[in-house]
Amino acid sequence: MKAYIVRGQGSELELSEVERPRPGPGKALVRVKAAGICYRDYLAWTGWQRVKFPTVPGHEFAGIVEEVGEGASVSPGDRVAGMMYEYCGECEYCKSGRENLCRNKKVFGEDVWGAFAEYVVADSKSLVKIPDNVDFASASFAACVLSTLVRAAKRTGIGPGQLVVVTGASGGVGIHALQVAKAYGAKAVGITRPEKAEHVAKYADYVITRQDFAEEVKRLGYADVVIEAVGGPTIGQSARALKPGGKIALIGNVDPNPQPLQLGLYILKEIDVLPVLQGTRSDLVEALRLISEGKIRPVYSLHKFSDLPRLLADMPKARHIGRQVVEI
């Protein structure tokens, strides 16, 4: 099979011919139809994530089950979306429904070979069947993006009557965070660059293009929740935009260096900062349901498999709207 191999930190992606893997007990071989490109892929490639090299990158995928091992919970021909990790199902976190914190978790593209390939082997527990009316491209990034946002909505209690601010609102996480907030009944405010405001306005109730966006949010009545899809560069304004007792769902980390925080602001307003790692299996099921019911319209651009090295290298430039997906 053809696969992109990375042999070390920052090394070139090599399109190579490698032996097609076989699924062991409980595993499934998935023919990858679409794979999303995430900023985490860029961080892993450039050394900010712990990676077992050499590897095939990519943790966002959807495809068709081709072959299964003994005891697998899926069948050949099933249309499936992959979680971004495998989990053991036995540790204290897995047994309490928090498999995203699994002690034995293995992330695709970092701990085990990932999805920038024609085939990927995955534990069948980490595969969820795709509704018939959901396409592969939409499902490919449902685990990393949408299930994480579903988890953020649950952790922060997003609901009717609330005002939810989304930073980085034109990105793959941000533009879907607006839709998740509205799917749960809230009003959504998108923070973005002026040149991207027109696109963001299609999904937000309000759009703000100022870097010091807190003052404009206050005029709307203060935010109940901020979905922080950027991280350090915007979190100070996010805290100022919140009402006392407000909550920040911390997802973005575009600058992984240590960040200064004005602690007094968080203390005096008693702000809850709730980091959101990844969605669980049930979160992915919920995300796919929201797509199937038309409550979320996935925003993505389709690209050739051969474009992947260029797209990955260009991730920090943030020129795209929504997710970038390669067809395989």
C-alpha positions in Angstrom: 0.0 0.0 0.0 1.0 3.6 -0.4 1.7 5.6 2.8 3.4 8.8 3.9 6.2 7.9 6.2 7.9 10.4 8.6 11.3 9.0 9.8 12.1 11.7 12.4 11.2 15.1 13.8 10.8 17.6 11.0 11.9 15.2 8.3 10.1 15.2 4.9 7.0 13.1 4.4 8.0 10.3 2.1 5.3 8.7 -0.1 6.4 5.0 0.2 5.2 1.6 -0.8 4.9 -0.5 2.4 3.4 -3.9 3.2 -0.3 -3.7 3.9 -1.0 -4.6 7.5 -3.2 -7.4 8.8 -5.6 -7.0 11.6 -5.0 -9.0 14.8 -7.6 -10.1 17.4 -10.2 -7.4 18.0 -8.7 -5.2 15.2 -10.0 -4.1 11.8 -8.3 -3.2 8.6 -9.9 0.0 7.2 -9.5 1.2 3.6 -9.1 4.9 4.2 -11.4 7.0 2.0 -10.7 10.4 3.6 -8.3 11.8 6.2 -8.4 15.2 7.9 -5.3 17.4 8.5 -5.1 18.7 12.0 -2.8 21.3 13.7 -1.8 18.4 16.1 -0.3 16.6 13.0 1.9 19.7 12.5 2.9 19.8 16.2 3.8 16.1 16.1 5.8 16.5 12.9 7.7 19.4 14.3 8.5 17.9 17.7 5.9 19.3 20.1 4.2 15.9 20.6 5.8 12.7 21.7 6.0 10.5 18.6 7.3 7.0 18.0 9.3 7.3 14.8 9.2 6.2 12.0 5.5 6.6 11.7 2.6 7.2 9.3 1.0 10.4 10.6 -2.7 11.2 10.6 -5.3 10.7 13.3 -8.5 11.8 11.5 -10.0 9.2 9.2 -13.0 7.5 7.8 -13.4 4.6 5.4 -14.6 1.0 4.8 -13.8 -2.0 6.8 -11.9 -4.4 4.6 -10.9 -7.2 6.9 -11.3 -8.1 10.6 -9.5 -10.1 13.2 -11.1 -12.6 15.6 -13.6 -10.9 18.0 -13.8 -7.6 16.2 -17.0 -5.6 16.7 -17.3 -4.4 13.1 -17.7 -6.3 9.9 -16.3 -6.1 6.4 -18.2 -3.5 4.4 -19.0 -1.3 7.3 -18.6 2.4 6.8 -16.7 3.7 9.8 -15.2 6.8 11.4 -12.1 6.3 13.5 -11.6 7.8 17.0 -8.2 9.5 17.1 -6.9 7.0 19.5 -7.2 3.4 20.7 -8.1 2.7 24.3 -7.8 -0.4 26.5 -11.3 -0.6 27.9 -10.0 -1.9 31.2 -8.5 0.9 33.2 -10.3 3.1 35.7 -10.9 5.9 33.1 -12.2 3.6 30.4 -14.6 1.9 32.9 -16.0 5.3 33.9 -16.6 6.4 30.3 -13.6 8.6 30.1 -11.6 6.6 27.7 -10.0 9.9 26.4 -7.9 9.7 29.6 -7.1 6.0 29.2 -3.8 5.0 30.9 -2.9 2.8 27.9 -4.1 5.1 25.1 -2.4 5.0 21.8 -2.8 8.0 19.4 -2.9 7.3 15.7 0.1 8.8 13.9 2.1 9.1 17.2 2.0 5.9 19.1 0.8 3.7 16.3 0.8 4.2 12.5 -1.9 6.6 11.4 -4.2 7.3 8.5 -2.2 9.1 5.9 -2.2 5.9 4.0 -4.4 3.7 1.8 -5.1 1.4 4.8 -5.0 1.7 8.6 -5.4 -1.0 11.3 -7.5 0.1 14.3 -8.9 -1.5 17.4 -12.6 -2.1 16.5 -13.6 -0.4 19.8 -12.2 2.8 18.3 -14.4 2.6 15.2 -18.0 4.0 15.0 -20.4 3.3 12.1 -21.3 6.2 10.0 -24.9 7.1 9.3 -25.9 6.4 5.7 -26.5 10.1 4.9 -23.0 11.2 6.2 -20.2 11.3 3.6 -16.6 10.1 4.4 -15.1 13.5 4.3 -17.5 14.9 6.9 -17.0 11.8 9.1 -13.2 11.8 8.8 -12.7 14.7 11.2 -15.8 14.1 13.4 -13.7 12.4 16.2 -11.0 15.0 16.5 -13.1 18.1 15.9 -16.8 17.5 16.5 -16.7 14.9 19.3 -14.2 17.2 21.2 -16.6 20.1 20.8 -19.5 17.9 22.0 -17.5 17.1 25.0 -16.7 20.9 25.5 -20.4 21.6 25.3 -21.1 19.0 28.0 -18.3 20.1 30.3 -19.4 23.8 30.2 -23.1 23.2 30.2 -23.9 25.1 27.0 -27.6 25.5 26.6 -30.5 27.7 25.5 -30.3 31.4 26.3 -26.5 31.5 26.7 -24.0 33.6 24.8 -21.0 31.5 23.6 -17.9 33.1 22.2 -15.6 31.2 19.8 -12.0 32.3 19.1 -10.3 31.3 15.9 -13.8 31.0 14.4 -12.7 30.4 10.9 -10.5 27.4 11.6 -11.4 23.7 11.6 -12.3 23.7 15.3 -13.8 27.2 15.5 -16.2 27.1 12.6 -17.7 23.9 13.9 -17.7 25.2 17.5 -20.1 27.9 16.4 -22.5 25.3 15.0 -22.2 23.0 18.1 -23.1 26.0 20.3 -26.2 26.7 18.2 -27.1 23.1 18.1 -27.3 23.2 21.9 -29.5 26.3 21.8 -27.0 29.1 22.5 -26.2 32.3 20.6 -22.7 32.1 19.0 -20.2 34.9 18.6 -17.3 34.3 16.2 -13.9 36.0 16.7 -11.9 36.0 13.4 -9.8 38.1 11.1 -11.5 40.8 8.9 -10.8 38.9 5.7 -12.6 35.8 7.0 -15.6 37.6 8.5 -17.9 36.9 5.6 -17.3 33.2 5.9 -17.8 33.1 9.6 -21.0 35.1 9.4 -22.7 32.1 7.7 -22.4 30.2 11.0 -22.4 32.8 13.7 -25.0 35.1 15.2 -22.4 37.8 15.7 -19.0 38.3 14.2 -16.2 40.4 15.8 -12.9 41.1 14.0 -11.0 43.1 16.6 -8.1 41.6 18.5 -9.4 43.3 21.7 -12.8 41.7 21.3 -13.8 41.6 25.0 -15.3 45.1 24.9 -17.6 44.3 22.0 -18.7 41.0 23.6 -19.5 43.0 26.8 -21.9 45.2 24.7 -23.7 42.0 23.7 -24.2 41.2 27.4 -21.0 39.3 28.4 -20.3 35.6 27.5 -21.5 32.6 29.5 -18.9 30.4 27.8 -15.9 30.8 25.6 -14.7 28.0 23.4 -11.0 28.9 23.2 -9.9 27.4 19.9 -6.7 29.5 19.8 -5.1 29.4 23.2 -2.4 31.7 24.6 -2.8 34.6 22.1 -6.5 35.1 22.9 -7.2 33.7 26.3 -6.7 37.0 28.1 -9.4 38.7 26.1 -11.6 35.6 26.5 -11.4 35.9 30.3 -12.3 39.6 30.1 -15.3 38.8 27.8 -16.8 36.4 30.4 -19.4 37.2 33.0 -18.5 36.4 36.6 -18.8 32.6 37.0 -18.2 32.1 33.3 -16.4 29.1 31.8 -13.7 28.6 29.2 -13.4 25.4 27.3 -9.7 25.3 26.5 -9.1 23.4 23.3 -6.7 25.4 21.1 -2.9 25.5 21.6 -1.5 27.1 18.5 1.5 28.4 20.5 2.6 25.5 22.7 5.1 27.6 24.6 4.3 28.5 28.2 1.7 31.3 28.4 1.4 34.1 31.1 -2.0 34.4 32.8 -3.4 37.4 34.8 -4.5 35.2 37.7 -6.3 38.0 39.5 -8.8 38.3 36.7 -9.6 34.6 36.9 -9.9 34.7 40.7 -12.0 37.8 41.0 -14.5 36.6 38.4 -14.3 32.9 39.6 -13.8 31.7 36.0 -13.7 28.0 35.4 -11.0 27.0 32.9 -12.0 23.5 31.6 -9.4 21.9 29.4 -10.9 19.5 26.8 -8.5 16.8 25.6 -10.5 14.7 23.1 -14.0 13.3 22.8 -15.0 9.8 23.9 -16.7 7.1 21.9 -20.2 8.3 23.0 -19.2 11.9 22.0 -18.3 10.7 18.5 -21.7 8.9 18.3 -23.4 12.2 19.3 -21.3 14.2 16.8 -22.2 11.9 13.9 -25.9 12.1 14.9 -25.8 15.9 14.8 -24.3 15.8 11.3 -26.9 13.2 10.2 -29.8 15.4 11.5 -28.4 18.5 9.7 -27.7 20.4 12.9 -24.0 20.6 11.9 -22.9 21.2 8.4 -19.2 20.1 8.2 -17.0 22.8 6.6 -14.1 21.4 4.6 -12.1 21.6 1.4 -11.1 18.4 -0.5 -7.6 17.8 -1.7 -5.6 15.2 -3.5 -3.5 12.8 -1.5 -0.4 14.1 -3.2 -1.1 17.6 -1.8 -0.6 16.4 1.8 3.0 17.5 2.4 2.3 21.0 1.2 -0.9 21.3 3.2 0.8 20.1 6.4 3.7 22.5 6.0 1.3 25.4 5.5 -0.8 24.7 8.6 0.6 27.7 10.7 -0.4 30.1 7.9 -4.1 29.4 8.6 -5.2 30.4 5.2 -8.0 27.9 4.9 -11.6 27.9 6.1 -12.7 24.9 8.1 -10.9 21.6 7.8 -8.7 20.4 5.0 -9.3 16.8 3.9 -7.4 14.6 1.5 -9.2 11.9 -0.5 -7.3 8.6 -0.6 
